[in-house]
């Protein structure tokens, strides 16, 4: 498997995304755009920090003791099956199960991922309300495809490459395939949500 490492300074997020975060039991929420907006970070004490400008041009600091930091994914299409065959998600919800409870974070907004013309997708969630001593049992990103143009009915070969930020570096995490991870998980117009596993990535944060 090919693995690439890049610094976050190479990221050029495209599109405007609305971010809505909520941690079960914490009573906190977060809104903001990916890459260029103001964000509210969910805190363990149930409050929220003041808005701060998020920028993908500066390195993300390594997590400090007791803080997990940010769950940050970058989606790119590594294989495009036809000239118009992008993959379009409307929203995504992250669910992390750990030995002290359940964390959820939702992001609403267009995630159109396409090789040409190039369009990348970004998902980000602040997970610092999960104690570092907590044992991560599972981390699943439930991604909802657009009802009209999420993926072509004939597309079984497109692939997405997913990278994640770990201590300021962008590292290859996994591949998402149209055949196995979308169509193979029972996707249909009536069942547009596909679960994508990111447990190992969450454990590293």
Helices and strands as residue ranges (DSSP letters): E 5-7, G 8-10, E 18-22, E 29-30, E 38-39, E 52-53, E 70-79, E 87-98, E 101-113, E 121-126, E 136-145, E 159-166, E 169-177, I 178-182, G 183-185, E 193-197, H 199-204
